[in-house]
Amino acid sequence: MTFLQSIILGIIQGLTEFLPVSSSAHLVLFPYWLGWEIPATDAFVFNVLVQLGTLLAVIIYFWRDLLTIIRSVLSGIVHRQLFKEADARLGWLVIFATIPAGIAGLFLKDIIEAAFSSPTATGLLLLVTALMLLLSEKVRKAQKSSLVPSPMDAIFIGFFQALAIFPGVSRSGSTITAGLLRGMDRPAAARFSFLMSIPIMAAAGVVAVLDMVQIPNLLTFLPVMAAGFIAAAVVGLLSIKWLMSYIRSHSFVAFAVYCVLVSTFTLVLYFIRR
């Protein structure tokens, strides 16, 4: 992988991790479109680092919220009143909501890896994202304005996050749609979606880093990958800020159309190359 490829893919990761268009799909499809032959080892290390880059972005954006939540959770543990404060309840619900995705990742590992190696499967799964985004436009108006969802809301949203372990299914798109289906308003659904991404991204990052440090000659290509990490973090932070403002007064229809177009282009390209 070259510096230019690392920066371009880092920018793509930062843009698409939080926009409802599936970052995993773009990391699979973009090299396929351009005919980039990226070694498997390079691709693995790069994917780990750019995921950590976007994790850093969401932590920076929500650092005040996270600090308040962590303090409240710890206070609840010390005083044996785990769910007394709203911020403590939110912290526990964020953790509960990540469980379905963690279980799915453990039991569907082989299927997921096969999907990541198939641009056609990724292209088809983008249509699932498009359908979910269109569904989010059809749900009834928000009935809940609270920033803290109910336990049933969290579990429901968590199952939708589990779908996003497949490339092509947008994590933010699926979880925000789930929040809307539960009657949350857009800003609250988006906020919970981004907060619940932190534990699952952190856990996946820790596991991947443990595998990454065992790679021979890791330091020889780590500087190139670092460029992608920085690009993903900076662009990811800007993407969160933009999306949180955008969803207050705009629909997801444009993103749904984009997913359909990307899916169509990928499938047409596949048949042409055959």
C-alpha positions in Angstrom: 0.0 0.0 0.0 1.3 3.5 -0.9 1.0 6.7 1.1 -1.6 8.0 -1.5 -3.7 4.9 -1.2 -3.5 5.0 2.6 -4.6 8.6 2.7 -7.4 8.2 0.2 -8.8 5.1 1.9 -8.4 6.8 5.3 -10.5 9.7 4.0 -13.1 7.3 2.7 -13.3 5.5 6.1 -13.7 8.8 7.9 -16.5 9.9 5.6 -18.4 6.7 5.5 -18.1 5.4 9.1 -20.6 7.8 10.4 -22.6 8.6 7.3 -25.3 6.0 6.6 -23.6 4.4 3.6 -21.4 1.7 5.1 -17.7 2.3 5.6 -16.9 -1.4 5.3 -18.5 -1.5 1.9 -16.4 1.4 0.6 -13.2 -0.2 1.9 -14.1 -3.4 0.0 -15.4 -1.7 -3.1 -13.1 1.2 -3.7 -9.9 -0.9 -4.3 -12.0 -3.2 -6.4 -13.2 -0.3 -8.6 -9.7 1.0 -9.1 -8.0 -2.4 -9.5 -5.7 -1.9 -6.5 -4.0 -5.1 -5.5 -3.4 -4.6 -1.8 -1.6 -7.4 0.1 -3.8 -9.1 2.7 -1.4 -8.2 5.5 -1.4 -4.5 4.5 -5.2 -4.5 4.2 -5.5 -6.1 7.7 -3.2 -3.6 9.4 -4.8 -0.7 7.6 -8.3 -1.7 8.5 -7.4 -1.9 12.2 -5.8 1.5 12.2 -8.5 3.3 10.3 -11.1 1.8 12.6 -9.1 3.1 15.6 -8.9 6.5 13.8 -12.7 6.8 13.6 -13.0 5.5 17.2 -10.8 8.4 18.2 -13.0 10.8 16.3 -16.2 9.7 18.1 -14.4 9.8 21.5 -13.2 13.3 20.8 -16.7 14.5 19.7 -18.5 13.0 22.7 -15.8 13.3 25.3 -17.9 15.4 27.6 -20.8 13.0 27.4 -18.4 10.0 27.9 -16.8 11.6 30.9 -20.2 12.3 32.5 -21.4 8.8 31.7 -18.3 7.1 33.1 -18.5 9.1 36.3 -22.1 8.4 36.8 -21.7 4.6 36.1 -18.8 4.4 38.6 -20.8 6.4 41.2 -23.7 4.0 40.7 -21.4 1.0 41.3 -19.8 2.5 44.4 -23.2 3.4 45.9 -24.9 0.2 44.7 -27.5 2.2 42.7 -26.6 1.3 39.2 -29.5 2.8 37.4 -30.5 5.7 39.6 -29.0 8.5 37.5 -30.0 9.0 33.8 -26.4 9.1 32.6 -25.6 5.8 34.5 -28.6 4.2 32.8 -27.4 5.4 29.4 -24.0 4.0 30.0 -25.3 0.5 30.9 -27.8 0.6 27.9 -24.9 1.4 25.6 -23.1 -1.7 26.8 -26.2 -3.9 26.6 -26.9 -2.7 23.1 -23.5 -4.0 21.9 -24.0 -7.5 23.0 -26.0 -8.8 20.0 -23.2 -7.6 17.6 -20.6 -9.2 19.7 -22.4 -12.5 19.7 -23.0 -12.3 16.0 -19.4 -11.6 15.3 -18.3 -14.7 17.2 -20.7 -17.1 15.6 -20.7 -15.7 12.1 -17.0 -15.1 11.7 -16.5 -17.3 8.6 -19.6 -15.9 6.8 -18.5 -12.4 7.5 -15.0 -13.0 6.2 -16.4 -14.5 3.0 -18.6 -11.4 2.6 -15.6 -9.1 2.9 -13.9 -10.9 0.1 -16.9 -10.6 -2.2 -17.6 -7.2 -3.9 -20.8 -8.5 -5.3 -22.2 -9.6 -1.9 -21.1 -6.2 -0.6 -22.9 -4.4 -3.4 -26.1 -6.4 -2.8 -26.0 -5.7 0.9 -25.9 -2.0 0.1 -29.4 -2.4 -1.1 -30.4 -3.5 2.4 -29.0 -0.3 3.7 -31.0 1.7 1.1 -34.2 -0.1 2.1 -33.6 0.6 5.8 -32.9 4.3 5.1 -36.2 4.5 3.1 -38.0 2.7 5.9 -36.7 5.4 8.4 -38.6 8.0 6.3 -41.8 6.1 6.6 -41.9 5.6 10.3 -44.3 7.7 12.4 -43.2 10.9 14.0 -41.0 10.9 17.1 -42.8 10.1 20.3 -39.8 10.3 22.6 -37.6 13.3 23.1 -35.5 11.8 26.0 -31.8 11.4 25.4 -31.9 8.1 27.3 -33.7 5.2 25.5 -35.6 2.5 27.3 -34.0 -1.0 27.8 -36.3 -2.4 25.1 -35.1 0.4 22.8 -31.5 -0.4 23.5 -32.0 -4.1 22.8 -33.9 -3.5 19.6 -31.2 -1.1 18.3 -28.5 -3.5 19.4 -30.0 -6.2 17.1 -29.9 -3.8 14.2 -26.3 -3.0 15.0 -25.6 -6.8 14.7 -26.7 -6.6 11.0 -23.9 -4.1 10.4 -21.1 -6.7 10.9 -21.6 -7.5 7.2 -20.0 -5.1 4.7 -22.6 -3.1 2.9 -25.0 -2.8 5.9 -24.4 0.7 7.4 -24.0 0.6 11.2 -25.1 4.2 11.7 -27.9 3.8 9.1 -29.3 0.6 10.7 -29.1 1.8 14.3 -30.5 5.2 13.6 -33.4 3.6 11.7 -34.0 1.3 14.7 -34.1 4.3 17.0 -36.7 5.9 14.8 -38.7 2.8 14.7 -38.8 2.9 18.5 -40.2 6.4 18.4 -36.9 8.3 19.2 -36.3 11.6 17.4 -33.4 11.9 14.9 -30.8 13.7 17.1 -31.4 11.3 20.1 -31.3 8.2 17.8 -28.0 9.5 16.2 -26.4 10.3 19.5 -27.2 6.9 20.9 -26.0 5.3 17.7 -22.6 7.0 17.9 -22.2 6.3 21.6 -23.0 2.6 21.2 -20.4 2.4 18.4 -17.6 3.0 21.0 -17.7 -0.3 22.9 -18.0 -2.5 19.8 -15.3 -0.6 17.9 -13.0 -0.6 21.0 -13.4 -4.3 21.6 -12.8 -5.1 17.9 -9.8 -2.8 17.9 -8.2 -4.5 20.9 -8.7 -8.0 19.4 -7.3 -6.8 16.0 -4.3 -5.1 17.6 -3.4 -8.2 19.5 -3.3 -10.0 16.1 -1.5 -7.1 14.4 1.5 -6.9 16.8 2.4 -10.5 15.9 2.9 -9.7 12.2 6.6 -9.9 11.1 8.2 -6.6 10.0 5.2 -4.6 11.2 7.3 -1.4 11.7 8.3 -1.4 8.0 4.9 -0.4 6.7 3.4 1.1 9.8 4.3 4.7 8.9 2.3 4.4 5.6 -0.7 3.1 7.5 -0.4 5.9 10.1 -1.3 8.4 7.3 -4.6 6.6 6.9 -5.2 6.6 10.6 -4.8 10.4 10.8 -6.9 11.0 7.7 -9.7 8.7 9.1 -9.7 10.5 12.5 -9.8 14.0 11.1 -12.4 13.4 8.4 -14.4 11.2 10.8 -14.7 14.0 13.3 -15.8 16.4 10.6 -18.3 13.8 9.4 -20.0 13.5 12.8 -20.3 17.2 13.2 -21.8 17.5 9.8 -24.3 14.6 10.1 -25.5 15.7 13.6 -26.4 19.1 12.0 -27.8 17.6 8.8 -30.3 15.2 10.3 -32.1 17.9 12.2 -33.8 19.1 9.0 -33.0 16.6 6.2 -34.1 13.1 5.4 -32.0 10.0 4.5 -33.4 9.7 1.0 -30.3 11.1 -0.6 -28.2 8.5 1.2 -30.6 5.7 0.1 -30.3 6.8 -3.5 -26.5 6.9 -3.2 -26.4 3.3 -1.9 -28.6 2.1 -4.8 -26.3 3.8 -7.3 -23.1 2.4 -5.7 -24.7 -1.1 -5.6 -25.8 -0.9 -9.3 -22.4 0.4 -10.4 -20.6 -2.4 -8.6 -22.8 -5.2 -10.0 -22.6 -3.8 -13.5 -18.8 -3.6 -13.2 -18.6 -7.1 -12.0 -20.5 -8.5 -15.0 -18.5 -6.4 -17.4 -15.2 -7.7 -16.0 -16.5 -11.2 -16.3 
